């Protein structure tokens, strides 16, 4: 049996606090998909901020614009048959809904909430950002002095305090394969 949707693209949109494990899961998922011959692109929030959205700040409007840019970029790659894994904090529900609307015009979209309690994410603090935010060096830092709105209806919830990365990848792969298969059936019926 061939890989369902081996030529169709899709977007896996990982959202959660800084330090939640989004990038770790994204890299592991990308490696797993590439091992099956899939073309994969990762749209990482840090890289996006440095290269595409360097002109944006961290106020609510700028954060929403950053998510919109990520969605437009992801949709473009997905229409070319790639699996795009976006790993962004994307703290606001409205921006995530808009991202879904942008992508679903051309490809399946899976919203994955990487659910990690603030105290755990802050204890991990791989980049020292929480420490700097607590010291007042980073204003409007999500989870400290700017809110993170948990997704209302994510397609998947991955609790990184209870789920190993390999299990997260397996769960996401199963949902992705199903979404690609459904998209293929819908296209065949059209």
N, C-alpha and C positions, 0 to 999 in steps of 0.2 A: 504494500500500500504506500502510496506517495504521501509526502507531508501535506496535510490539509492546508491549502492556501500557500503552497510553496512559491507562487509567483505574486500573490497579493500582499500588499503592505498593511500595516496596522500601527497603532500608537499605544504603547503602554506608558501611562502617565503616573509616575510615582510621586506622591506628595507626603510631606510630614515635616516635623521640626528638623532643624539643623542637628546632626548627630543621631538621627533616628535610624540610619542604615540605608537610606535611599541609594546612595552611590555604590555602596558595597553590593546591594542586591542588583542594581543596574549592571554592574560589571560582570557579576556571576551569570546573570540572565543572558547578557550579550555573548559571553563565552559559550554558554550552552547552545544558544541559537546558531552561532557561527560554526560550532562543531557539526551541525546538521546541514551546513552549506547555505544557511540564510544570510542575506545581506542585512547588516545591522548598523544603525547609527545611534549613538548616545548623545542626547542633548542634555548636558549637565548644567545645572544652575550656575555654578561658579564660572565655568567656561563661557556660558552665555553672557553673564554679567561683564566679563572682561572683554569679550570680542564683539558682541552684537548690541548689548545694552549698556555699554559703558557710559552713555549719555544720561542714563536714568538714575534717579535717587532711590530712596527706600520708603518714601511716603506711599500711601495707599494707591494713588493714581499711577505712580511709577511701577509699583509691584504688579498691578493689573496689566499695564502695558508690557511688562516683561513676560508675563504668562501668555499674553496674546501673541507676542513675537515668537515665543517658543512653540505655540500651537500652529502658527502659520508655517514655520520652518518644518515642524514635524509632519504636518499634512503634506507638504511638498515632497519630502522624502518618501512618505508612505505611498503617494500616488505613483512613485517610481518603483514600487514593489519592495521597499525596504521595511523592516521592522524597526520602528523608532522607539527608543526607550528614553523618556524624558524624566529627569530626576531634579525636581524643583521643590522648594518649600511651598510655593503657591499658597499663601496663607488665607486667601479669601474665597469663599464659596462662589461668589458671583463670577470671578475670573476663571475658576475651574469649569463652571457651567458653560461659559463662553468658549473655553478651549475645546470642550466636548463638541459644541455646536460647529466650530470651525473644522475640526478633524472629521466628524461624522458625515460631512458633505462628500467626502471622498474615500474614507477608510474606517475600519473598526477602531474603536477607542475603548481602552480599559483604564478606569481610574482605580489606582491601587493606593489605599491609605496605609502608609507605613506608620503604624500606631505605636508610638513610644512615649511613655510619660516624660514630662519635662525634667523631672529629677534624674531620670536615667540618661536622657540625652545630654543634660548638663554635666553629669558625672563622666560621660564618655568624652565630650568636648574635644574631638580630635584636632581641631584647628585653634583652640584656645579662644574661640569667639565668645562663649558665655562668660568666661572670666573677664574678657575685655568689656563686654556689655555691662556686667555687674559693676565694673570700675568706672562706668560712664564714658568709656572710649568709643563705643558704638551705639549711637542713638537709634531709636526705633527698631531695636533688634527683636525679631519674632520670638515670642514666648516670654520675653522679659518686659519690655515696655511697648510692644506692639502685639496685637492678638494673633493667634492662629485659630481659625475656624475649622474644626474637624469636618470632613465631608459629610453631608447629610445622607447621600446614597452612593457610596463607593461601590464599585463592582467587586472589589476584594478588600479585606482588611488583613494586614500582616502585622502581628504583634511581635516585634523583634526581641521582646523580653522572654517570649515563649517559643518562638519559631526559629529554627536554624536557617541559615542562608540557603542551604541546599533544598530544604523543604519549601522555603518561600519561592525559589525558582521553579520547583515542580508544580506548585499550586498555580503560579502565574502562567507557566507553560500550558497547563491543562485548560485554563480559561482562555488563553490566547488561541490555542488550537481550535477550541469550540467557536470562538468569535469569528475566526477565519473561515471555518467550515460553514457557519451560518451565512456569512457574507457571500460565500461562493454559491450557496444554494439560492439565496435571494437573487443573485445576479443571473443564475441559470433560469430561474422562474420568470424573470422579467422579459 
